[in-house]
Amino acid sequence: MKTNTKPKKAFYAYQEKDIETIFDHIKSENNGKLLYQLPTGGGKTIIFSEIARRFIEEFDKTVIILTHRKELSTQTSSTLKKMGINNHIISSKSLDFKPDFDCYVAMVETLRNRIKAKKIKTNNVGLVIVDEAHHNSFRKLMSSFKNAFVIGVTATPFSSDISKPMKKHYKSLVMGENISELIAQGFLAKPQSYIYEVELNSLKTGIHGDYTVSSSNELYSLPPMLELLLKAYSENGAGKKTLIFNNGIAASQKVYETFTEAGIAIKHLNNKTPDKERKEILKWFKKTKDAVLTSVSILTTGFDEPTVQNVILNRATTSITLYHQMVGRGSRRLPSKKTFTITDLGNNIQRFGAWEEPVDWKYVFERPEEFAKQLHFQSSAGSSSVQSHGLSAELRAQFPNTLEMTFDIEGHYQEAIDTDKKTKTVIQQSIRQHAKMCMDNAETLSQAIALAEALQPEIDWRVKQYVKCLDNASKNYKAWLLEDYQNRLKGLIIKLYPKVTAA
């Protein structure tokens, strides 16, 4: 093995304790599955990097670390190298394991494709570390590592999909130091929270459980809400380096326009911002003392700027994970920064409690259904009932062999953003599901094509939801997308149907 056994890095007492506890589990449990919880800013990457180093040194087996974003892969690889661990990032250009490396870093889909193509063998993998383990995409790979010990790492051990609780994939939970203790010991900055109670009755929740982009855009783009935001910033954050989190691009752009008109230095960033421009914006944000950055779903993970002094939640969310991720962007401690400001314009603190208050994560892990009910009750108190999409009985009757006909456009859209995928993959996934439905319920190709045509009302609804997610799509684009969807659906059925019947 090529990893250097450098002198150990000096760890804080709570980090050393957690490392020893986790390593005791590894030594005593054969092929165990452990979940490790530690707040954002507590040093999760450093801790699991040291665990990887010790594992390689003691067991002489390969370690794989799974991430869900390119930035996290790069950051993780860099931390591993600093700790003397010779590692390699598995990408589309790197198709297999190389004997010169003890440790590999990979995004889930990339590694899954390499394994399916038999480019990578997993029999010598002894340890799998899953970063941001609350994301459900990781479960796709767990069966590929039957001989490995699995460690999931997260600040919030609560699955993003309640139908797939984390306790199904992990047998035990190790809890690290809580936020209030990390603040008391001087490791995290102390928050000062300002709450502006907002009427959320106009917000709707989608099938995936969080507030929809469209209803959030509508509310937070209203002049009174923009005036409230500007007032809150002026009262609590003027002159401070500020992050503003929004739920939709349209709302974020309105924020940008409002602050610009007020003469405040601000830039807007979202998942559609080109990489070059994004780097320039983040460079500007880093070096500008009083910079304001308004963003959408892009700076919650894989972004670390310790100089952030003020976090504004210009949105509501039902996700405790997202809540902790957003606030955590401001919690980094510096010699010149012992406190930071939280401004809540979405009743989030009322919903989840103060960010610094200890959470009984053991209860959350062991009883996720009960915890989810509590969150649902608190969320529904200030918003409209869950938005549902009903399929007609007549349409359902034409697909007797299909149990699940629904498709959560907004949920898949958000997942695409969270995992740095192109948003058009949402439409591709939807078309594949519809093609399968048509083929599963037809005896001939012509019947499958007829079923595709019968799905037009459902296609209209899905395209409408997708266009809402895009915020600024034109009517012409929507019309083109409707036509293209049906053409691609029929084309996929024609392409696949002979193969299906031949099988």
C-alpha positions in Angstrom: 0.0 0.0 0.0 1.2 3.5 -0.8 -0.4 5.7 1.9 2.1 7.5 4.1 1.9 6.9 7.8 2.6 10.5 8.6 2.6 11.8 12.2 -1.0 12.1 13.4 -2.7 15.4 13.1 -3.6 17.0 16.4 -7.3 16.5 17.0 -9.6 18.2 19.4 -10.7 16.1 22.3 -14.3 15.5 21.0 -12.9 14.5 17.6 -10.4 12.0 19.1 -13.2 10.5 21.3 -15.5 10.0 18.2 -12.6 8.6 16.1 -11.9 6.0 18.9 -15.6 5.2 19.3 -16.1 4.6 15.6 -12.9 2.5 15.3 -14.1 0.3 18.3 -17.2 -0.4 16.2 -15.1 -1.3 13.2 -13.0 -3.7 15.2 -15.9 -5.4 16.9 -18.5 -5.6 14.2 -18.0 -7.6 11.0 -19.4 -5.7 8.0 -21.2 -3.3 10.3 -23.3 -0.3 9.2 -22.8 2.8 11.4 -24.2 6.3 11.2 -22.2 9.1 12.6 -23.8 12.5 13.4 -21.8 15.7 13.9 -22.9 19.3 13.3 -21.7 21.3 10.3 -18.4 22.9 11.2 -17.5 20.1 13.6 -14.9 18.7 11.3 -16.6 15.6 9.8 -14.3 15.4 6.8 -11.2 15.6 9.0 -12.6 12.9 11.3 -13.6 10.4 8.6 -10.3 11.1 6.7 -8.4 10.0 9.9 -10.6 6.9 10.2 -9.7 6.1 6.6 -6.0 6.5 7.3 -6.1 4.3 10.4 -8.2 1.7 8.6 -5.7 1.4 5.7 -2.8 1.3 8.1 -4.3 -1.4 10.2 -6.3 -3.6 7.8 -4.5 -3.0 4.5 -7.7 -2.8 2.5 -9.2 -0.3 0.1 -11.4 2.6 1.3 -14.1 4.3 -0.8 -15.6 7.6 0.1 -18.9 8.5 -1.6 -20.1 12.1 -2.2 -23.0 13.6 -4.1 -21.3 16.8 -5.5 -18.2 17.4 -7.5 -17.1 20.1 -5.1 -17.3 17.7 -2.2 -15.3 15.1 -4.1 -12.5 17.7 -4.7 -12.5 19.0 -1.2 -12.5 15.5 0.3 -9.6 14.4 -1.9 -7.6 17.5 -0.9 -8.2 16.8 2.8 -7.1 13.2 2.4 -3.9 14.2 0.7 -3.1 16.7 3.4 -3.4 13.8 5.9 -1.0 11.6 3.9 -3.6 9.4 2.2 -2.8 8.6 -1.4 -6.2 8.9 -3.1 -7.8 9.1 -6.5 -11.1 10.6 -7.7 -13.1 8.2 -9.9 -14.5 10.2 -12.8 -15.9 9.5 -16.2 -12.3 9.8 -17.5 -11.0 7.3 -14.9 -12.6 4.0 -15.4 -11.1 1.6 -13.0 -9.1 1.1 -9.8 -5.3 1.6 -9.9 -2.9 -0.4 -7.7 -1.1 2.8 -6.6 -4.0 4.0 -4.5 -5.4 2.9 -1.2 -8.4 5.3 -1.2 -10.9 6.4 -3.8 -13.4 9.3 -3.8 -16.4 9.0 -6.1 -19.8 10.4 -6.8 -22.5 7.8 -6.6 -23.8 7.7 -10.2 -20.2 7.6 -11.6 -19.2 4.7 -9.3 -22.4 2.9 -10.0 -21.8 3.1 -13.7 -18.2 1.9 -13.4 -19.4 -1.1 -11.3 -22.2 -2.0 -13.7 -19.7 -1.9 -16.6 -17.5 -4.2 -14.5 -14.7 -1.6 -14.7 -14.3 -1.8 -10.9 -14.2 -4.7 -8.6 -15.4 -4.2 -5.0 -14.2 -7.4 -3.4 -11.2 -5.8 -1.7 -13.0 -2.7 -0.5 -13.0 -2.9 3.3 -14.5 0.4 4.3 -17.1 2.6 2.6 -17.7 6.1 4.0 -20.8 7.9 2.8 -20.6 11.7 3.1 -23.9 13.6 3.5 -25.5 10.2 4.2 -29.1 11.6 4.5 -29.3 11.6 0.7 -31.1 8.5 -0.5 -29.0 8.1 -3.7 -26.4 6.2 -1.7 -28.6 3.2 -1.0 -28.3 2.2 -4.7 -24.7 1.1 -4.0 -24.9 -0.6 -0.7 -25.4 -4.0 -2.1 -22.2 -3.7 -4.1 -20.1 -3.7 -0.9 -21.1 -6.8 1.0 -17.7 -7.3 2.5 -17.2 -3.8 3.7 -17.9 -1.8 6.9 -20.1 1.1 6.0 -20.0 4.5 7.8 -22.6 7.1 7.0 -21.7 10.7 8.0 -24.3 13.5 8.4 -25.2 16.5 10.5 -28.8 15.5 10.4 -29.6 11.7 10.6 -33.0 12.1 9.1 -33.7 10.7 5.6 -34.8 13.2 2.9 -37.5 10.5 2.0 -39.5 9.3 5.0 -40.4 6.1 3.1 -36.8 5.2 3.2 -35.7 5.8 6.9 -32.0 5.7 7.7 -32.4 3.0 10.3 -33.1 0.6 7.4 -29.6 1.1 6.1 -27.7 1.7 9.3 -27.8 -0.4 12.4 -26.5 2.1 15.0 -25.9 5.8 15.6 -22.9 7.5 17.1 -23.7 11.1 18.1 -20.9 13.7 18.2 -20.8 16.9 20.2 -23.9 19.0 19.8 -24.0 22.6 18.5 -24.4 24.3 21.8 -21.3 22.5 23.2 -19.3 23.4 20.2 -20.2 27.0 20.6 -19.4 26.9 24.3 -16.0 25.4 23.6 -15.2 28.0 21.0 -15.4 25.8 17.9 -18.5 27.4 16.3 -19.7 31.0 16.2 -22.6 32.0 18.5 -25.8 33.0 16.6 -28.0 36.0 17.2 -31.4 35.3 15.7 -34.0 37.7 14.5 -37.4 36.4 13.7 -39.9 38.2 11.4 -43.2 36.2 11.5 -44.5 35.7 8.0 -48.0 34.7 6.9 -47.4 31.5 4.9 -51.0 30.5 4.1 -50.3 30.9 0.4 -47.5 28.4 0.3 -48.3 24.9 -1.0 -46.4 21.7 -0.3 -45.6 19.4 -3.1 -45.7 15.6 -3.2 -42.1 15.5 -1.9 -43.2 17.4 1.3 -41.4 20.7 1.0 -42.9 24.0 -0.1 -43.2 24.3 -3.9 -40.9 26.6 -5.9 -43.9 28.2 -7.7 -45.8 29.2 -4.5 -42.6 30.4 -2.8 -41.7 32.5 -5.8 -45.1 34.0 -5.8 -45.0 34.9 -2.1 -41.4 36.1 -1.8 -41.6 38.2 -5.0 -44.4 40.3 -3.6 -43.4 44.0 -2.9 -44.3 43.8 0.8 -42.0 40.7 1.2 -39.1 42.4 -0.6 -39.6 45.5 1.5 -39.5 43.3 4.7 -36.4 41.6 3.5 -34.6 44.9 2.8 -35.8 46.3 6.2 -34.5 43.1 8.0 -31.2 43.4 6.3 -30.9 47.1 7.1 -31.7 46.4 10.8 -29.6 43.3 11.4 -27.1 42.8 8.6 -26.1 46.1 7.0 -22.4 46.1 6.3 -22.0 42.4 7.1 -21.1 39.7 4.6 -24.5 38.1 3.9 -25.9 35.0 2.3 -29.6 35.1 1.3 -31.2 31.7 0.7 -34.3 31.5 -1.6 -36.5 28.7 -2.9 -36.8 29.9 -6.5 -34.8 31.7 -9.1 -37.5 34.3 -9.8 -37.6 35.4 -6.1 -33.8 35.5 -6.0 -33.6 37.7 -9.0 -36.2 40.1 -7.4 -34.0 40.2 -4.4 -31.0 41.1 -6.6 -33.0 43.9 -8.3 -34.3 45.3 -5.0 -30.9 45.4 -3.3 -29.2 46.8 -6.4 -31.8 49.7 -6.5 -31.0 50.3 -2.9 -27.3 50.7 -3.7 -26.2 47.5 -1.9 -23.4 45.4 -3.4 -25.1 42.1 -4.3 -24.8 39.3 -6.8 -27.2 36.4 -7.8 -26.2 32.8 -8.1 -28.1 29.7 -9.0 -27.5 26.2 -10.5 -27.8 27.6 -14.1 -24.9 30.1 -13.6 -22.0 29.1 -15.8 -19.0 27.7 -14.0 -16.7 30.5 -15.0 -19.1 33.2 -13.8 -19.8 31.2 -10.7 -16.1 31.1 -9.8 -15.9 34.9 -10.4 -18.9 35.6 -8.2 -17.6 33.5 -5.4 -14.1 35.1 -5.7 -15.9 38.6 -5.5 -17.9 37.4 -2.5 -14.8 36.2 -0.7 -12.8 39.4 -1.1 -15.6 41.9 -0.7 -16.1 42.8 3.0 -19.8 43.8 2.8 -20.9 41.6 -0.1 -24.4 40.2 -0.3 -25.0 37.0 -2.3 -28.5 35.8 -3.1 -28.7 32.2 -4.1 -31.0 29.2 -4.9 -30.2 25.6 -3.8 -26.5 25.8 -4.6 -24.6 27.0 -1.5 -26.1 24.6 1.1 -23.3 21.9 0.7 -19.9 22.0 -0.8 -19.5 25.7 0.0 -17.2 26.9 2.8 -16.7 30.7 3.3 -15.9 31.3 7.0 -16.2 35.1 6.7 -20.0 34.9 6.3 -21.4 37.0 9.1 -25.1 37.1 8.3 -27.5 34.4 7.0 -31.0 35.3 5.8 -33.6 32.6 5.3 -35.7 34.3 2.7 -37.8 31.1 2.4 -39.6 28.5 4.4 -38.7 24.8 4.4 -40.1 21.7 5.9 -36.6 20.0 5.8 -34.7 20.1 9.1 -31.6 19.1 7.1 -31.8 22.0 4.7 -32.5 24.3 7.7 -29.3 23.2 9.4 -27.3 23.4 6.2 -28.4 26.9 5.4 -27.7 28.3 8.9 -24.5 26.3 9.1 -23.0 28.4 6.3 -22.5 31.2 8.8 -21.3 29.2 11.8 -17.6 29.0 11.1 -15.5 30.5 13.8 -12.6 32.8 13.1 -10.3 34.8 15.5 -12.1 37.9 14.3 -15.6 36.4 14.2 -17.1 34.9 17.4 -20.8 35.6 16.4 -23.0 35.6 13.4 -26.6 36.7 12.6 -29.6 34.6 11.5 -32.6 36.4 10.0 -35.6 34.2 9.6 -38.3 35.2 7.1 -39.9 31.8 6.8 -41.0 30.8 10.4 -38.3 28.2 10.3 -37.0 28.7 13.8 -40.6 28.4 15.1 -40.9 25.2 13.1 -37.6 23.5 14.1 -36.5 25.4 17.2 -33.3 27.5 17.5 -30.5 26.1 15.4 -28.2 26.0 18.5 -30.6 24.1 20.7 -29.7 20.4 21.1 -31.7 17.9 19.0 -32.4 14.4 20.2 -30.9 12.8 17.1 -31.2 9.3 18.7 -34.9 9.7 18.8 -35.0 11.1 15.2 -32.9 8.1 14.0 -34.9 5.4 15.9 -38.4 6.9 15.4 -38.3 8.8 12.1 -42.0 8.4 11.4 -43.0 10.0 14.7 -40.6 12.9 14.2 -41.9 13.4 10.6 -45.4 13.7 11.9 -44.3 16.3 14.4 -42.7 18.3 11.6 -45.7 17.9 9.3 -48.0 19.2 12.1 -45.8 22.2 12.7 -45.4 22.9 8.9 -49.1 22.6 8.1 -50.0 25.1 10.8 -48.9 28.0 8.6 -49.5 26.8 5.0 -52.1 25.3 2.8 -52.7 21.6 2.6 -50.5 19.2 0.6 -50.8 19.8 -3.1 -51.9 16.6 -4.8 -52.2 15.5 -8.4 -55.0 13.1 -8.9 -55.2 10.8 -11.9 -58.6 10.1 -13.3 -60.1 6.6 -12.7 -60.5 6.2 -16.4 -56.8 6.8 -17.1 -55.7 4.5 -14.2 -57.9 1.7 -15.6 -55.9 1.7 -18.8 -52.7 0.8 -16.8 -53.7 -2.2 -14.6 -50.2 -3.6 -14.5 -48.7 -0.4 -13.1 -48.8 0.2 -9.4 -47.2 3.6 -9.2 -48.2 6.1 -11.9 -47.2 9.3 -10.2 -43.9 11.1 -10.7 -42.8 13.9 -8.4 -41.5 16.5 -10.9 -40.5 19.1 -8.3 -38.9 16.5 -6.1 -36.8 15.1 -8.9 -35.9 18.6 -10.0 -34.7 19.5 -6.5 -32.7 16.3 -6.4 -31.1 17.1 -9.8 -30.0 20.5 -8.4 -28.7 19.0 -5.2 -26.6 16.4 -7.1 -25.3 18.8 -9.8 -27.2 17.1 -12.6 -28.7 18.9 -15.6 -32.4 19.6 -14.9 -33.4 18.1 -18.3 -32.7 14.7 -16.7 -36.0 15.1 -14.9 -37.9 15.1 -18.2 -35.8 12.1 -19.4 -36.7 10.2 -16.2 -40.4 11.0 -16.7 -40.4 9.9 -20.3 -38.7 6.6 -19.3 -41.3 6.0 -16.6 -44.2 6.7 -19.1 -42.6 4.4 -21.7 -42.3 1.6 -19.2 -46.0 2.1 -18.2 -47.1 1.9 -21.9 -45.1 -1.2 -22.6 -46.1 -3.0 -19.4 -49.8 -2.6 -20.3 -49.8 -3.4 -24.0 -49.6 -6.6 -26.0 -48.7 -4.9 -29.3 -46.6 -1.9 -30.3 -49.7 -0.1 -31.7 -51.4 -0.5 -28.3 -48.4 0.9 -26.5 -48.5 4.0 -28.8 -52.2 4.4 -28.1 -51.5 4.4 -24.4 -48.9 7.0 -24.9 -51.5 9.2 -26.5 -53.9 8.5 -23.7 -51.3 9.9 -21.3 -51.5 13.4 -22.8 -53.4 15.0 -19.8 -50.7 13.6 -17.5 -47.9 14.8 -19.8 -49.5 18.3 -19.9 -49.5 18.3 -16.0 -45.9 17.2 -15.7 -44.5 19.6 -18.3 -46.5 22.4 -16.6 -44.8 21.5 -13.2 -41.4 21.3 -14.9 -41.8 24.7 -16.5 -42.8 26.2 -13.1 -39.6 24.9 -11.6 -37.6 26.6 -14.4 -39.1 29.9 -13.4 -38.4 31.9 -16.5 -39.3 29.5 -19.4 -41.2 31.0 -22.3 -44.6 29.9 -23.6 -42.9 28.9 -26.8 -40.5 26.6 -24.9 -43.4 25.0 -23.0 -45.3 24.4 -26.3 -42.1 22.9 -27.8 -41.5 20.8 -24.8 -45.0 19.3 -24.9 -44.6 18.3 -28.5 -41.1 17.0 -28.0 -42.1 15.0 -24.9 -44.7 13.0 -26.9 -42.4 12.5 -29.8 -39.6 11.3 -27.6 -42.0 9.0 -25.7 -43.3 7.3 -28.8 -39.7 7.1 -30.2 -38.5 5.4 -27.0 -41.4 2.9 -27.1 -40.7 2.0 -30.7 -37.0 1.6 -29.9 -37.5 -0.6 -26.9 -40.6 -2.5 -27.7 -39.1 -5.2 -29.9 -36.4 -5.8 -27.3 -39.0 -6.2 -24.6 -41.1 -8.7 -26.6 -38.0 -10.6 -27.7 -37.0 -11.1 -24.0 
